[in-house]
């Protein structure tokens, strides 16, 4: 089989040397004797495991300039990823997602940039985490993967696993957008809808592990989706000339990306590739499902289950997150905040950005714009701050307002109406 030059280059990177992983560490207890190269789920304490690297060896092996010179998307950060060997790389043509300045929908003088993750395979940032999870499952000999999803994660899992030749079973809340459900099934996953929310779907996956023997690829319940999402931070740092923005607004369901970026910034500073400056991290949720916001405002470290969760920004409709304390720690350490936005504000912002800047945000991405507006109004950010909003998926996957203008070609046309 012939591959693109970018893929062949990427494969050669992974064939050239072993990964720099030293061990895995419990994110809450610090216990660090979880061995690399073995199958892991949560730690003994029931919390996410974090992959640790020999950063000194990375520093002696590669430079920022060498990284920048490499082609391709997130697989270029080979030294920061856990995969061993090019045969385990699962690539569907990833790109470095663009930074798009908002020039028209923001007040004059504001420096607001959207990182548009909708340009990735399967149209969302879930490609990052699931590509790594699938690659590591392949490497570790796991051949049946299962997960709950609100849509985009299931699509990414299905696509990458199908390419890798692995079986997948996916469970979605029954009000998941039909385009997502059909996409997941079409790309190779056996897909079921469930009369509940994503946490109910997750319980089905967890309860079936022993009987089915499948690998649970739920958010943060295996160690490698964080490593894939971490590449958002690596990529952003490179794109901004290894300087940090003043603030990042991130749509938060399970929070893997926010946790991953915070981990990336820590690793980059330890390498000496960036300074000590950190962006304020803003965790963005909808008012109808805001467990992280509630815990942040209460000064708590953990966020209890949010009952009767509701929002049409389905990706952030996550009533409980196993990595809640990691999200909250990153937000607090950065001097950021957790912000809940109104449902109508989300869609007002989506429409405004689409009509004025020509960028179709997904609802979750629009929520970050709405949160930035609130933060600006409340003085949590300034008009002079460089702000990055994460648009986590293409807006084309979501319902849009109807339009019903019609012209009858057989009748005289009043051209004045077009003025």
C-alpha positions in Angstrom: 0.0 0.0 0.0 1.4 3.4 -0.9 1.1 6.3 1.5 1.6 10.1 1.3 5.1 11.4 1.8 3.9 13.0 5.1 2.8 9.6 6.4 6.1 7.9 5.3 8.1 10.6 7.0 6.0 10.2 10.2 6.4 6.4 10.1 10.2 6.9 9.8 10.1 9.1 13.0 8.5 6.3 15.0 10.7 3.6 13.5 13.9 5.4 14.3 13.7 5.1 18.2 11.7 3.9 21.1 9.3 6.2 22.9 10.6 8.4 25.8 7.9 7.1 28.2 9.3 6.2 31.6 6.2 5.3 33.6 2.6 6.2 34.4 1.5 8.1 37.5 -1.7 8.3 39.4 -3.0 11.9 39.0 -4.4 12.1 42.5 -2.0 10.1 44.7 1.2 10.5 42.8 1.9 6.8 42.9 4.3 6.3 40.0 5.0 2.6 39.6 2.6 1.9 36.8 4.7 0.4 34.1 4.9 1.6 30.5 4.1 -1.0 27.9 1.3 -2.6 29.9 -2.5 -2.2 29.6 -3.9 0.3 32.1 -7.3 1.8 32.9 -7.8 4.0 35.9 -5.3 4.0 38.8 -5.9 1.9 42.0 -7.5 5.1 43.4 -10.0 5.2 40.5 -8.5 8.3 38.9 -6.8 9.0 35.6 -3.2 7.9 35.0 -0.7 10.4 33.5 2.1 9.3 31.1 5.5 10.5 32.2 8.5 11.0 29.9 12.3 11.3 30.2 12.4 15.0 29.5 16.1 15.2 29.7 16.5 12.6 27.0 14.0 14.5 24.8 15.9 17.7 25.4 19.1 16.0 24.2 17.4 14.4 21.2 15.4 17.1 19.4 15.2 20.9 19.2 12.3 23.3 18.6 13.6 24.1 15.1 13.7 20.4 14.2 10.1 20.0 15.3 9.0 23.0 13.3 10.7 21.7 10.2 8.7 18.5 10.2 5.6 18.2 7.9 2.2 17.0 8.9 -0.1 17.3 11.9 0.0 16.2 15.5 2.0 13.0 14.8 5.1 15.3 14.2 5.5 15.6 18.0 6.9 12.1 18.1 9.1 12.6 21.2 6.1 13.8 23.3 3.9 10.8 22.4 3.9 7.2 23.8 3.7 5.1 20.6 6.5 2.7 19.8 7.1 1.9 16.1 5.7 3.3 12.9 3.5 0.3 12.3 1.4 1.4 15.2 0.8 4.9 13.9 -2.8 5.3 12.7 -3.1 8.4 10.5 -6.0 9.7 8.4 -4.2 12.8 7.0 -4.1 15.1 10.1 -3.2 18.7 9.6 -2.0 21.5 11.9 -5.3 23.2 12.6 -5.3 26.9 11.7 -5.5 30.0 13.9 -8.2 32.3 12.5 -8.4 35.9 13.8 -11.9 37.3 14.4 -11.7 40.7 12.7 -15.4 41.7 12.5 -17.4 40.1 15.2 -15.3 41.4 18.1 -14.9 45.0 19.3 -12.1 47.0 17.7 -8.7 46.4 19.3 -9.5 42.9 20.6 -7.1 40.2 19.7 -9.3 37.1 19.5 -8.2 34.0 17.6 -10.1 30.8 16.9 -8.1 27.6 16.7 -10.4 25.6 14.3 -10.2 21.9 15.2 -12.9 21.2 12.8 -10.3 20.8 10.1 -9.1 17.4 11.5 -10.2 14.0 10.3 -13.9 13.3 11.2 -14.3 17.0 11.7 -13.4 17.5 15.4 -10.6 17.6 18.0 -11.6 14.1 19.1 -9.3 12.9 16.3 -6.3 13.8 18.4 -7.2 11.7 21.5 -8.7 8.8 19.7 -5.9 8.5 17.2 -3.5 8.0 20.2 -5.9 5.7 22.1 -6.3 3.5 19.0 -2.6 3.4 18.2 -1.8 2.4 21.8 -4.6 -0.2 21.8 -3.1 -1.7 18.6 0.3 -1.6 20.2 -0.9 -3.4 23.4 -2.9 -6.0 21.5 -6.4 -4.8 22.4 -8.8 -5.7 19.5 -12.2 -4.7 20.8 -12.8 -1.1 21.9 -15.9 0.4 23.5 -17.0 3.9 24.5 -19.9 6.2 25.3 -20.1 9.4 23.2 -22.2 12.5 22.6 -21.2 12.1 18.9 -17.8 13.4 17.8 -15.6 11.1 19.9 -17.5 8.0 18.6 -17.0 9.1 15.1 -13.2 9.5 15.6 -13.0 6.2 17.4 -14.9 4.4 14.6 -12.7 5.9 11.9 -9.3 5.3 13.4 -10.2 1.9 14.7 -11.6 0.8 11.4 -8.4 1.9 9.7 -6.4 0.0 12.3 -8.5 -3.1 11.9 -10.0 -3.0 15.4 -13.6 -3.8 16.4 -15.6 -1.0 18.1 -18.9 -0.8 19.9 -20.3 2.7 20.7 -23.2 3.9 22.9 -24.9 7.3 22.4 -27.6 9.1 24.2 -30.8 8.7 22.1 -31.0 12.5 21.4 -27.5 12.6 19.9 -27.7 14.4 16.5 -28.7 11.8 13.9 -25.8 12.9 11.6 -23.3 11.8 14.4 -25.1 8.5 15.0 -25.1 7.6 11.3 -21.5 8.8 10.9 -20.3 6.5 13.7 -22.1 3.5 12.2 -21.0 4.2 8.7 -17.4 4.4 9.7 -17.4 0.9 11.2 -18.6 1.0 14.8 -21.6 -1.1 15.9 -23.7 1.8 17.3 -26.5 1.8 19.9 -28.6 4.6 21.2 -29.5 4.6 24.9 -32.4 6.3 26.7 -30.1 8.3 29.0 -27.1 10.7 29.1 -23.4 10.0 28.4 -22.7 8.8 32.0 -25.5 6.2 31.6 -23.8 5.0 28.4 -20.5 5.0 30.2 -22.0 2.7 32.9 -23.0 0.2 30.2 -19.4 0.2 28.9 -18.0 -0.2 32.4 -20.4 -3.0 33.5 -19.7 -4.9 30.3 -15.9 -4.9 30.6 -15.5 -8.3 32.3 -18.1 -10.1 30.2 -17.1 -8.6 26.9 -13.4 -8.1 27.4 -13.5 -4.8 25.6 -11.1 -1.9 26.3 -12.9 1.0 27.9 -11.9 4.1 25.8 -14.1 6.5 27.8 -12.8 9.9 28.6 -9.8 9.7 30.9 -10.4 6.0 31.7 -7.4 5.0 29.7 -4.1 7.1 29.7 -3.6 8.0 26.1 -6.4 10.3 25.0 -4.8 12.9 27.2 -1.6 12.5 25.2 -3.4 13.1 22.0 -5.2 16.1 23.2 -2.0 17.4 24.7 -0.9 18.1 21.1 -3.3 21.0 21.0 -1.0 22.8 23.5 2.2 21.7 21.6 0.8 22.9 18.3 -0.5 26.2 19.7 2.9 27.0 21.3 4.6 26.3 18.0 2.1 28.4 16.0 2.6 31.4 18.4 6.3 31.3 18.2 6.7 29.4 21.5 4.9 32.3 23.4 1.8 31.7 25.4 -1.5 33.6 24.8 -3.0 35.6 27.7 -6.1 33.4 27.9 -7.5 30.2 26.5 -11.3 29.5 26.5 -12.0 25.8 26.2 -15.4 24.0 26.0 -15.4 21.5 28.9 -17.2 18.2 29.0 -14.8 15.6 30.2 -12.0 18.2 30.0 -9.3 16.0 28.4 -8.1 18.8 26.2 -7.8 21.3 29.0 -5.9 18.8 31.1 -3.7 17.8 28.2 -2.8 21.4 27.3 -1.8 22.1 30.9 0.4 19.0 30.8 1.9 20.1 27.5 2.8 23.6 28.9 4.5 22.0 31.9 6.6 19.7 29.7 7.6 22.5 27.4 8.7 24.7 30.3 10.7 21.9 31.8 12.5 21.5 28.4 13.2 25.2 28.4 11.1 25.6 25.2 8.7 28.2 26.7 9.0 30.5 29.7 7.1 30.4 32.9 4.2 32.5 31.6 0.9 30.6 31.4 -2.4 31.5 29.8 -5.4 31.9 32.0 -7.4 28.8 31.4 -11.2 29.3 31.2 -13.3 26.2 31.5 -16.5 26.8 29.5 -19.8 25.1 30.2 -23.5 25.6 29.5 -25.8 26.8 32.3 -27.9 23.6 31.8 -24.9 21.4 32.6 -22.2 23.2 34.6 -20.7 20.8 37.3 -17.2 22.3 36.9 -18.5 25.8 37.2 -20.5 25.0 40.4 -17.4 23.3 42.0 -15.1 26.1 41.0 -17.4 28.7 42.5 -17.9 26.7 45.7 -14.1 26.2 46.1 -14.5 22.4 45.8 -12.0 20.0 44.3 -14.5 17.6 42.9 -17.8 18.2 41.0 -20.8 16.1 42.0 -23.2 14.7 39.4 -25.2 17.4 37.7 -28.8 16.3 37.6 -31.1 16.8 34.6 -28.3 18.0 32.4 -29.5 19.9 29.3 -27.8 21.8 26.4 -27.9 21.7 22.7 -24.1 22.0 22.8 -24.0 18.2 23.1 -20.2 17.9 23.5 -20.3 19.7 26.8 -23.3 17.9 28.2 -21.3 15.8 30.5 -22.9 15.6 34.0 -19.9 14.2 35.8 -16.2 14.0 34.9 -13.6 11.6 36.4 -10.9 14.2 35.9 -12.8 17.0 37.5 -10.1 17.8 40.0 -7.5 18.0 37.2 -9.6 20.6 35.4 -10.2 22.6 38.5 -6.5 22.5 39.4 -5.4 23.8 36.0 -8.0 26.6 36.0 -7.0 27.7 39.5 -3.3 27.4 39.0 -3.6 29.5 35.9 -5.6 32.3 37.5 -8.4 31.5 35.1 -12.0 30.7 35.8 -15.0 28.4 35.0 -17.8 30.1 33.2 -21.4 29.0 32.4 -23.1 30.6 29.5 -26.8 30.8 28.6 -28.2 28.6 25.9 -29.5 31.5 23.8 -26.2 33.3 24.1 -24.4 30.3 22.6 -26.5 30.4 19.4 -26.5 34.2 19.2 -22.7 34.1 19.1 -22.6 31.2 16.6 -24.8 33.2 14.3 -22.9 36.5 14.7 -19.5 34.9 14.0 -20.9 33.1 11.0 -22.4 36.2 9.5 -19.7 38.7 10.3 -16.5 36.6 10.1 -17.6 33.7 7.8 -16.6 31.1 10.4 -19.2 28.5 11.3 -18.5 27.5 14.9 -20.0 24.4 16.4 -22.2 25.1 19.5 -19.4 24.2 21.9 -17.0 26.5 20.1 -19.6 29.3 20.1 -19.9 28.8 23.9 -16.3 29.8 24.2 -17.0 33.1 22.4 -20.0 33.7 24.7 -17.8 33.0 27.7 -15.1 35.4 26.4 -17.8 38.1 26.1 -18.8 37.5 29.7 -15.2 37.4 30.9 -14.5 40.7 29.1 -17.6 42.3 30.6 -16.6 41.1 34.1 -13.0 42.3 33.8 -11.5 38.8 33.8 -9.8 39.5 30.5 -8.9 42.8 28.8 -9.4 44.1 25.3 -5.6 44.0 24.9 -5.2 40.4 25.8 -4.3 37.8 23.2 -7.1 35.3 23.5 -7.5 31.8 21.9 -11.0 30.2 21.6 -11.1 26.5 20.8 -13.7 25.6 18.1 -13.8 21.9 18.8 -15.6 20.7 15.7 -17.0 21.8 12.3 -20.3 23.5 12.6 -21.5 21.5 9.6 -22.4 18.6 11.9 -25.0 20.5 13.8 -28.6 21.6 13.1 -28.7 25.1 11.6 -31.5 27.7 11.2 -34.0 27.0 8.4 -34.2 29.2 5.3 -37.2 29.3 3.1 -36.8 32.0 0.5 -38.1 30.8 -2.9 -38.2 32.1 -6.4 -40.6 30.8 -9.1 -38.6 30.9 -12.3 -41.9 30.9 -14.3 -43.0 34.2 -12.8 -41.7 37.8 -13.4 -38.9 38.4 -11.0 -38.8 41.7 -9.0 -35.1 42.5 -8.9 -35.7 45.3 -6.4 -35.9 42.6 -3.7 -32.2 41.9 -4.1 -31.1 45.4 -3.4 
